[in-house]
Amino acid sequence: MDREAMTTGRGKRLMIAAAAASLFGLALAWPQTLVHAGSGSVHPGPLSRADAFARAQALMALGRKMFFDPALSASGRQACSSCHDQRHAFGPASAKPVEMGGPNLDQPGVRAVPSLRYLQAAPAFTEHFYDSEDEGDESVDNGPTGGLTWDGRADHGKDQAKIPLLSPFEMANKDGAAVTSALRKSAYAGEFKAAFGDDVFDHPDDAFDAAAEALGTFEQSAPDFYPYSSRYDAFLAGKAELTAQELRGRALFEDEAKGNCASCHLSEPANDGEPPQFTDFGLIAIAVPRNAAIPANADPDYVDLGLCGPLRTDFKGRTEYCGLFKTPTLRNVALRKSFFHNGAFHTLRDAVAFYASRDTDPGHWYPRTADGTVRQYDDLPKAYWPNLNQDPPFNGKKPGDKPALNDAEIDDIVAFLQTLTDADQQAGTVPAN
């Protein structure tokens, strides 16, 4: 694959209907004449429209209870919501770069916890993404795109849900049977059997799949996970105004010669009218500084290379993919207290400033050796430096060159990003579950 095509700006406009393949879309695809009476099973088969909606609503309610249930962890003290806080756009509430998990909650993770909001539009992972004819240049290979998690290794919410349930440094269940055992003892076990069959707990593998489906269905709840209720959404609808500073920030965000943020964090509605996702779902390398606060990084031989490992294994040895991480949505980004895959920065301003001066002032971001030499790109082995994104604002700049953004312009972009916070995430508006 052409390496330059992999890292050049992506004019993607991914349509939610084509990308999401949500449970609702699949359920409603069945002809209305097809009715299946036994919807209370793990594999119910074709359903009528009414039955499909009823099943989706039941699984959504069940998944909600599971999401907030700490009994589904080996420790009995960690729920999905422990790391994905409802009051922080289903992202972490703390500024810690990684969260603790394991049977005794003493095992540190290796990556920052992402938000679960606005994942419904993410397409399945592909190595070679091409824009549709009406959304961009369909001849350009945009490279690795899609999937969930920082390395795109899960394609659907139900697949992603299994990862923390079994991860030894997260909820740490030994296997699916352990999750099934916890579900059997839960207060909602009857609802689980009503949804998936009276004998579901007699088949641990099926029960584990069912649990993942319920969690994935909950994460398709529009009011909870993709409300599109920010002030910027209201602005696009002509129902709100932005301040002069926010408008300047928006212009800088979209200007290819300045921030060029919109090349990956799409800020305009798609041609079909869908709201902007503020991500192109691509995976790129930007060489965020190594974070010494992550315990795994105490080992100098440990390197998190994203798409080519260590958590993702199917691209191990594919050197052209080393250092690539998922481009996250910037919706609700102002709520975060740690940024990028390793939580290296703790203010939104630093995250923006890093883009502006990564290469023009590397000494500000990277550590120095004993002789004062800057250890530029210190968390990416030199063999993989050719994978680094060099689009503007990087654009081949060297130390001492003028950065693409000055301090006032960085402040303007931060002000614009603060308009992307959903209405229900404003202070005092999100109830504790």
N, C-alpha and C positions, 0 to 999 in steps of 0.2 A: 504494500500500500504506500502511496505517496505520503511521506512524512509531513510535507508542508501542508497537504490537504487535511491532515489529521489535526493540525494546530491552528490553521487559519480560522478567522471569524466565521461563525456558523449562523447563516441566516435562516434558522429553523423556525417554523411555525407548526408545531405538532398539534394536530386536532385531537381533542380529548376523546371524541367518539371512536377514533381509530386507535388511539394509543392506550386508553385505559382498559378496555375489555373487562369492564367492571361486572360484578355479579348481577347488577340490575340489567345491564345491557344483554348479558347472556340469557338471563331468565326470560326477558321479554321477547327474545328472538323466536321463542317457540310459538307456533300458530295457536290461536285462541281455542281452536277445536280440540287440541290435545290436552286431555285431562288425566292426571294420574292420582289415584286416591291415596296411595301410600307415601305421602310427602314426608312423614316422620321416619326418615332413614338416612343413612350416610350418602347413599347414591339413589336419590328419588326418581331419576329419569325425567322425561319431559313433563312439564307442568303447565296448567292453564295460566293465563295472565294473572288471574286473581290468586291462584295458589302460589305462583312465583313471588308475588308481592308479599303475601302472608308469610311465606317461608323466609324471605329476606328480612322482614320486620322482626320475626322471631329470632333469627340468628343475630341480628343487630343488637337486640336487647340482651341476648345471652352473651354475646361477645363483650358488651359493655360491662357486665358483671364480672366476667373473667379478667378483663383488662385491669380492674381495680382490686383484684383478689390476690393478696400476698401468699395465700396458702398454695398457690400453683408454683411456688419456688421451693428449692431444697431447704432453704433457710426458714421458710415460713414467714419471712419478713419483707420480701421484695416482690412487688407487683410490677406489671408493665408500666403502670403509672408512676412508679417510684423514680424512674429515669425519664419517662415521657410525661411530664407534668401538664395537666389540662390547663393550668393557669399560665403556662409558658409556651402556648401553642404546641403542646405535646412534645416539647423539647425539655432539656434539663433545667432545673431551677437554680442549680449551683454554678459557680464559676470554675469548678474543678475540671481539668482537661479530660479526665476519665472518671467513671463511677466504679464503686466497689460492688462486688457480687460474690458468688460462690456459696457453699453450704454454710459458711460462718460469716459471710459478708466481709471477708478479708482479702479477697482476690481482686486486684485492680484490672480494669479493662485496658485496652491498648489504643482505642480511638475515642474521640469525642462523640457524645450521643447526638444524633441528628434529630430534627423535628420530624414528626410524622404527618404534619399538615401538607396538603397539596401534593401528595404522592399519587393521587388517583389518575393523573394524566401521564405518568411515566410509562413509556413503551417498554416492551421486553428488550433485554439486552441484545445488541447486535454489534459485530465488529465493524460493519460497514453500513453507515446510515446515509440514505439519499433523500433529499427533500422531495416532496411531491411537486408535480408540475406547477401547481398554483401557489405553492408556498416558498419556492426558492429555485436554485439551479439544480435540477435533478441529475445533472451529469457529475456533480462534485461528490466525492466520497468524504463524508465528514468524520469518518473513523468511529471508534468505539462510542456507543451511545446507548442510554437506557439502563434498565434494571434498577433495583433498589439497593440500599446500603451504600457505603462510601466506595465500594468496588463493583457495584452493580451485579452481585452474584445471585440475587434472588429476583425473579421476574414478577411475582405477584405477592400481594399482601399475605396470603395464606402461606406462602413459602418463607417469606421474611419472618413471620410470627414464630416459626419453629426455631429460628436461630437463637434468640435469647433464652427460650425455654430450655434448650439443651447446652448452651455455652457454659463451660466450666467457670468462667469469670462473670457470668450473669446469673440467670435463675438456677442454673446448675443441676437440673434434673438429670438423673443417670440415663434415662431413656424415655421413650414415649409411654411405656407402661407406668413409669413413676407419675407422669402427668395424669394418666388415666386414673390411677389410684387416688390422687388428690381430687379429681373431678367427682369420683364416685362418692366421696365424703362431703362434698360441697352442699351448701344450702340450696343450690339451684340444680342439683343432680336430676330432679324430676323434670325440669325444663329441658335439660340436656337430652334425656331419654325421649321426651315428647318430640323434640326436633329431629333426633337421629335414630330412634328405635329403642324399644325396651331392652334389647339385648346388646346395646352398643358397648357397654362396659365389659362385656365378655370377649370383646375383640379389640385389644389395646391399640393395635396399629390403626384400625378404623377410627377408634375414639380419638386418637391423637390427630389424625387427619381432620376429623370433625371439629376438634378444638381449634385448630389452625384456621379452618374455614370460618368459624364463628368470629374469631378475632379479626380476620381479614375483612369480614363483612361489616363489622363495627367500624373499621377504618375506612369504609366507603360511605359513612354517614356524612352527608353534605353539611348540615349545621355544625357538626363537630370538627370536620376535617377539611372542608373546602367551602367556606361561606362567602368568599370574595366580598368582604364587607369593609375593606380598608378605605381610608379617605381618598386614596389614589383611585380605587375603583369607583367611588362616588364622583370623583373629578372626571374620569373617563365617561361617565354616564351623564355629565353635565349637571350634577346635583351638588357639587362642592367646588371650592376654589383652592388653589395652592398659593402660598405666600410668594413674594418675589424671590426670596432665597430658595425656596423649594423648586420654583420654576427654573432658576439658574442651575440648581443641582440636577434637575431632570435633563436639561440641555447638555450639561457636562457628562452625565451618565451615558447619553446616547451619542455624543460627538466622537467620531472615530479618531480624531486627532487629539482628543483629551482623555477622558476616562475610558471610552470605548467599552464600558461595562455591558452595554446592551448587545454586544456581539455574542455573548454567552448567556447573559441574564436578560432574556427578551422582555421588553417593557411595553410593547404595543399589542393591541388585540390582534388575534389571528384573522386571516381573511374570512373565516367563517363566523367571525364575531365572538369567538371564545375569548375570555379575559386572558391577559398575559400571565404566563406561568413564572416569569422571572428566572427561568433556567431553560437551556436548550437540551438538558438531560445528557450532555456530553461528559466525557472523562478527559481531563487534561492534567498536565504537570506544571506546577508553578513554583515548586521548591520552597515551601513554607519552612522556616527555620526549625531545627530539631528542638523538641520540647523536653528539657531535662526533668520536668515535673512528672513525666510518664515513667513509672518504674521500669518498664521493659527497656527503655532507652539507656538505662544504666549499663547495659551490656553493649559495648561498642560495636559488636558484630551484629547486633539486631538492627534491621532497617525495615520499616514499613514501606513497601513499594506499591501498595494499592492494587491495581489491576493484576500485577504479576506476583502477588503474594505478600505476606504469608497466609492471610486468612482465605483468600481465593487461591485455588490450586490448579485450575484448568489452564491457566496461562503461565504457569511457572516456566521460566526459561525463555519466554518471549520478551527479549530485551527491549523491543520497541514499545512495549506497554508499561515498562517499569517507571514508577513515579506518578502514574495517572490516577486521579481520584475524581469522583463524581462532582459535577457542578451543582451545588444545592440551590434550591429556590431562595430568593432573598425576601420573600414574603415573611413578615414577622421577624426579620433579622435583628431589628433593634431590641428585641426582647432577650437576645442571647448575651451570655456573659463570658463565653469562650468561642473562638472562631477557627474555622478550618478543621481538617480531619484530625489534627492533633491538639486542638485547643491552644495553639501557641500564643494567640493574642487575646486580650481580655477587654478590649474596647472596639467598638465599631469603627471609630476613627483610625485606630492603628491598622485595622484590616484594610481600609481603603488606602491609607498612606503607604502600606506595603506595596500595593500595586503600583503606586506612583513612583516609588524610589527604590524598588528592589535592586535594580541594576545601577542606578545613578548614585546611590548612597548605601552600598551594601554593608559598610561598617556600622550603620545604625541598626541593622537587623540581625546580622550574623556575628558569631563570636570571633575572637582573635586568638591566634597562637601566641606562644611565649615571646616570639620575636615581633609581635604586632601585626602579623599578616592576617588579613580577614579570611576566615574560613567560609567563603561564599558557597551557598547551596549545601550547607553542612549536613543535611539529612537526605541527600541524594548522591549516591556514588557517581564519580565523574564519568564512568562508562555510560551513564544514562542521561547526561546533560544534553545530548542532541534531542531528547524528547521534550525539552522545556518549551513551553509556550513563549513565542517571541512576538505575538501580535502587539499592537499598541494597547496599553501605554508602555510596554517593554520596548518593543520596536528597535532592538539592536543597540539600545543606549549603553553607555559605558560609565564607569565611575567618574564623577566630576561633571558629566553632562547635565543640562538643565532638565529637571523632571517634567513630566507631562502636566502635572497638577501642582499649583502652589497651595499654601496653607488655607487660604480663603476658599479656594475651589474645593479642597477636600471637605471643608466644613459644609459647603453647599450640597455636596453629594450626600453627606451624612444626613443633612436635614431632609433631603428628598427621600432617602431610605426610611426615615422615620414615618413617612406617610403610608408605608406598606403594612402597618400593624392593623390587624383585624379589629373591628369594633368591639367584639366580645373579649378582647384581650386588654382593653383599656383598664386602668387601675380600678379595682373594686367591682368589676362587672362579671367576673368569672366565679361561679359558685364552686366550693369544694365538693367533690363527689363523695 
